[in-house]
Amino acid sequence: MRFFSIYLASLLLLVSVGGHAKEAVAEASVTDKASVSIRNSLKSIDPAIPIESVTETPMKGVFEVVLSGNNVLYASADGQYLFQGDLLKLENGEINNLTNGVRAKANKAELGRLSKKNMIVFSPTGEVQGVIYVFTDVDCGYCRKLHTEVGELNSLGIELRYVAFPRGGQRSPAYKKMVSAWCSDDPRQAMNILKSGGSIPDKSCINPVDEQYELGVKMGIRGTPAIYLEDGTSIPGYRPAKDIASMMGLLPEQAVTKK
């Protein structure tokens, strides 16, 4: 009798596992079919459209389509209906922007490919509490304003990593200045001078300015400063040092300062 009980329990376990496996296969099949339909629909419009991923959202029947440049679309399972915008979820009386999470994840992956040695870095003298990446243009007014607060950022434990983004690329008046800064014997001092409106000697070398600018374009950056936290969260435009520290959880939450 005891043997029969063990056999019966084993049989029930196998049936249970098999049932879950079938459900998983069915679910994967639905997602795969939707992915194929959506990709085919988009590529019928433009065969070169850069689709990075298609995944199901928490909203039944709606799929998230991530394109190059952190552009996000949403589509029906048959790929016949598309819409742009943010997908918001209401929970516990608050609004959670699910699309921002998708963008942040993609931003984090892109920023993770940058080498620290190719950025101009201003670090705290003490322990680093957090890092911000700043796509900057040395001729940008708000970029210069943010640079005046580098000392305060550092005092709050924030390391600032400058990434080159001369607006207009190689045609930009700032492009040559930024190449010279990155090629300078003392890039941080060169950045200090340029951010204060001064000039530095022209220099050239193998540098990352073009590569970093192209990364910014890929990430959809259109203006500077473009600030990103380590988790990929975007802070568009200038924000005072204390506001940035609050967003990073390094200071108590405070009212956002108006520009």
N, C-alpha and C positions, 0 to 999 in steps of 0.2 A: 504493500500500500504506500509506503514512504517513497519507494522508487517511482510509483505512478504519479505522486504529488509533485516530485521534482521534475519529472518529464513534462507534466502539464504546465508547470510554471515556466519552464524553458520554452515550450511551444508558444505560450502567450507572449513571452518577451520577444520571440522572433517575429510574431505577427505584428506586435506593436512597432518594433524597429522597422519592419518592412513597410508598414503603413506610413511612417514618418518619411522614409526614404522616397516613397512614391509621391508624397506631397511635395518634397523638396524638388524632385525631378520635374513635377508638373509646374511648380512655381518658376523654376529655372527656364522651362520651356516657354512659358508665357513671356518672361522677360526677354529671352533670346529672340522670339518671334517679333516682339515689339521693336527691339533694337534693329533688326533687319528691315522692318517696314519703315521705320523712321529714317534710317540711314538712306534707304533707297529713295524715299520721297525727297529728302534734302539734296541728294546728289543728282536727282533728275533736274533740279533747278541749277545747281552748280556742282559739277563733278569734283571740283577742287576744294569744296567746302571743308574746312579743317575740324572734323568732329573728333573730339578727344574721348568722350564717354557718353553712354546712354544708360541711365539707371532709373529704376522705379522710385517714385516719391511716396511719402506717407499718404498722399491723396490717391485713392484707388483709381486706376486707369490713366493716371497722368505721369508722364516720364520726363525726367530732367535730362537735357542735352547740353553738355559743356563743349563749347567751341574754343579754339585757340584764342588767346587774348582775354581769357576769363569771361567770355561772353556766355550767358546762360539763356537757353530757351526752354520752353515746356511744350510737350507734344502729347497728342492722343496716341493710343497704342497702335492705331493703323497709320499714323504719320500724316493724316489728312488735316489735322487741326494743330496750329501752332500759336503760341502767345508769348509775348515778352513781358518782363516785369518781375517783381519779387514775389516769391511764395511765402506767405505769412501764416503762422499757426497761432491760434488763440489758445493759451493754456494758463490756468491759474490766474485769470484776470489780466494777463499780460500778453503782448504781441512778441512772438519770436520770429525773426526774419531768417528763414531757412536758407534763402539764396545767399545771404551774406556769409553764411558758414561755408557754402560751396566755394565762393570766391576766395575766402580766407585760406582754405585748404590749398587751392591752386597757387595763391600768392606765396604761401609758405614753401611750397615745393620749388617754385622759381627762385625765391631768395636763397634757398638752401644750396643752390648751385653756384652762388657767388663766393669768391675767395676773399677772405678778410684782407689779405695782403694787397689786393687790388682796389681796396676802398681807402678813402682818407678818413681815419678813425680818430675821434676825440673821446678818450676814456677817462673815467673817474680816477682819482688818486687812490681811493679805497676800493672796497668790494663792489663789483658790478651787480646791480640789482635787476637790471633789465637792459634790453637793447632796442634801438629804433634804427630802421633803415630810412634814409632820406634821399630821394631822387631830387637832385638840385641843379640849378642854373645860377652861375655866379652873378649874372646881371638881373636876376629876378628880385624885385623889391621885398616881397614877403620872405624869400629865402634869406635875404640879408637880415631881415628883422629876426628870423628864427636863429640866425647865427649869433646874434648879440646875446642869446640866452643859452649858448652852449655851456658857459660856466655854471649857470644855475642847473641845467640838466645834469651835468656831471656831479654837482653837489648833492643831487637827489639820487645818485647812484646809477644814472642812465648813461649808457655808452651810445654815442651817435656815430653811425657809419654812413658816410656820404657816398652816394652812387651818382655817377655822372649822367645828367640828362639835359644837355644843351638844347633848348627848344629850337626846333628847325633843323636839328642835326648838323651836318657839316656846313650848311649854309648860314648857320647862326653865328652872330658876332661873338657869342660866348664860347664857341667851339674851340678856337685856337687858344683862348685863355685857359680853358679847362685842360686841354692837352698839356699846356705848359705847366699847369699846377701839378698834374699827375706825374710829369717828368722832372719836376723840381727836386733838388737835393733835400728840401724840407717841405713836403707837400702840405703839411698842416699850416706852416707859416705862410706859404703861398696862398692857401685858401683864406687865411685871415686877412691878408692884404687885398685880395680880389673882392672879398665880401664887404670890405670897408670902402670900396670904390677906387682902390689904388691899382697900380699896374706892376707886372712882374716881367722879367726877361723872357722872350720867346724861346721855347725849348721843344724838342721833339725826341721821341723815343718809341719803343714798342709799348703801347699803352692800352688800357681797357675801355677808353671813352666810347668808341663806336659800339663795342659789344654791350656795354651797359645801357647805352641809349636805345639800342635795338631791343634789349630786354624790357625796358620801360614801355616802348611802343607795343610789344607783345602783351604786356600786362594791362594795356589800355590807358596808360597815363597820358593825360592831355595838358596838364598844367603842373607847375611847381610852386612850393615844395609838395611832394607826394610822400607822405610819411606812412611807414608800415611797422607794426609791432612784430615781435618774433613769431607769433602764431599766424601771421599773415593778415591780421585785421588792418584795414585801410583807414587812415585819418586824413581825409581830403583837405588840402590847404593848410595854411598856418594855424597853429594853436600855441598858446603860451606854455611855457615849461610846466607850470603847475597843473594845467589841464591835461597835458600829456601824461604826467605822473599819476594823476587821478585815474585816467583811462587804463593805466597799467596796474592799478591797484597799489601804488606806492604811497599814495596820500588818500585821506578820507575823500569820499565822493563830494564834489562841489559843483556849483552852477557853472555851466560852460560859459567861458568868457566870449563875449561878442567880438567879432573882428573889427 
